[in-house]
């Protein structure tokens, strides 16, 4: 299928895809927000915040906000390079 210029690729994990399915059920009025919260294992207030973000941003609103960013506990790049230099012998 050729890609359309107005489409973007969204990477989601299994949990986020499940949330997308549940939220689409709320959108089609097949589920209430209370039922959706129970299915997702969230409190009503958290589900309501998630629903609002889903309405504003669509499917992308369900993706974790830190996706693609480096973690705060990562090893410094210089130290990582030094360790790899010792760990991997020169080929």
C-alpha positions, 0 to 999 in steps of 0.5 A: 500500500503506498504511503500518503503524504498526510499520514504519519507512522505511530509506533505503539506497544501492545498496551497502547494498542489495547487502549486505542481499541478501548477508546475507539469503543468509547468513541463509538459509544459502545463503552462508557468511560467507567467501563473503559477505565476498568478494562484498562486497569485505570481509575476513572479520573486517569481514564478521563484524562486519557480520553480527553487526550485521545479526543484532542490528539487522536491515536498519537495521544495514547503513546507514552510521552517519553517515547524516543527520548533517552532515559535520565539514568543512561550511561554517559556516551563517553563512558559507554564508548570506553567500556565498549572499547575494552569489551570488544577487541579490535577486529 
